[in-house]
Amino acid sequence: MCYLHRYVYDETSPTQISNTTYYVSPLRACPNTYALKSGFCFRIYWTEKNFYDARTVCQADGGDLVIFDSQEKTDTIIQDLIPSKRYVFGMFNIQSDKSFDLVDGRTSADFPFRFWKPNRPDGPFDIPLCGSLNHNSYGYYWTDSDCNFKRTIICEVK
């Protein structure tokens, strides 16, 4: 395996570089400002924005707000977080119920992974609610909060 121009290559197919043939193929690459860890491309913006403005920031990079849809992805990303911060991510509810949609078009029912704080989500469900990743003495957890609250941004590029 080798690394060249922010791409990870393995030895499976011929590639011509400077008149020399190498047996490599791109496995995964991230934009320059994104971190590649455990196969995930993500970026933390240390400025705080509400859900809607945070999505705009991520989409300008060609991505979207991160979706915590697996324990592996969650464990990988939280290593780079600051516990005193609250983070906005790609889950929202605008329908006055306890179901949440994801920024990629899925619903939270489409995958079994859950990271809710006990007794959450708890509303109020008369306003748009968005996912927030918070930390307490037990570790990180999801909670629901007003989409207009400003939180630190985590973007991902798939």
N, C-alpha and C positions, 0 to 999 in steps of 0.2 A: 504494500500500500504506500502511496506517496501523496504529497500535497503540492499543488501547483496552482497559482492564481486563485486562491481561496476555494478550489475544488478538491474533493477527495477522490482519488483514483484507486482502482484495483487492477489486477493483471488479467483482464478478460478479453479485450479487443484491441486491435492495432490502432495506434494514433500517431500521426506524423508531427513531430516537433523539431524544428531546426534541422531538417533533412535526416533525422533519425527516427526510426519507427519504434514506438513503445507500445506495449500491450496494456493499455489503460482505458478506463471509461469513467465518466463522471458519476459518482454515487449521490452526492448531495452538495449543494452550494448555497451560501447565504449572501444577501447584499452586504456590502462592505461595513455597514454600521450595525449589523446584526451578529449575535453570537451563535455559533454552531456547537451545541452540546447534546450528546446522546441522540443525534439525528434531528433535533428541533432547532429551528432558526427563530430566535426571539430577540427583542430589544426592550430595554426598560428606559422610558423617558422619565427623568426625575422631576419634571414639571407636573403640576396637577391640573387636570381638566375634568369637566363633566363627561358622562358617557358619550354624548353626541359629538362633542369636540374631540374627545380621545379617539373615536372611530375615524374621524377625518384625518387626524395625525397619522394613524396607522395606514389608512388607505392611500395617503400620499406616498408612502413607502412601497406600495404594491401589496400590502398585507391587510390585516385586520386585528382587532383586539384578540388576545390569546384566548383559547378555549381550553379549560382544564378538563380534558376528557379521559385522562388516564392517571393512574398513580405515578407512573414513570415520568410523565411530562411534569406533573406537579412537583415531584421530588427534585427534578432537575432544575426547574426554574426557581423554586423557593431558596435554593442555595445562594442566589445572588440578591436576595431581597433584604431590606432593612426592616426589622420587626416593628418599629414604631410607625411605619408608613401603612396606609391603606391603599389598595390597588384596585383599579377598575379592570374588569375582564369581560369577555364576549358573551354574556348571558343577560337577558332582559325579559320583563313581563310588562305588557301594556294592556292586558285584558281583564283586570280585576279578578284574577284567580291565582292559584298557587302554581300554575304551570309556567315554565320559562322557555323562551326560544333562544337559539344560539345565533350568532352573527353569520354563520355559514348556512343557515336555513334549516338546520335540524332543531328538534326540540330536546329538552333535557331528558325526555322519555326515550329518546333514540339510543341512549347508551346508559349502561348500568352504573357508571362511576358517579359517586356522590361525595361531597366534601363539606356538607352543611354543618354549621354549628348546631348543637342540639336545640330543638324547638324552632328551627328555622326551615323554610321561610315563614315569617310571621307578619308581613305587611307593614303598614296599612296597604290594602290592595285597591284603594281608590285613587292612587297616583301611580305613574310609571315607576317600576322598580328595576334595579339593575344589580348584577352580581358585584360583590365587593369581596376581595380577599383581605382578611384581617389577621392579626396575631394576638394571642394572649399567653398566659403562663402554660397552657397546654399545647401551644403550637399554632400553625396556620389553620384557617377554616374559611368557608364561604359564609357570607351573610347577604341579605337583601337590603338595599338602601335606595333612597331617592336618586333617580338617574341624574338629577341636577347637582348632586353633591360632587365636589371636586376631589379626585383621587389620583394617585400616581398611575402612569400608563404602562401596560405591558402589551406589546405588539408581537405578532408572529407572522411569518411568511411561510406558506406551505409549499 
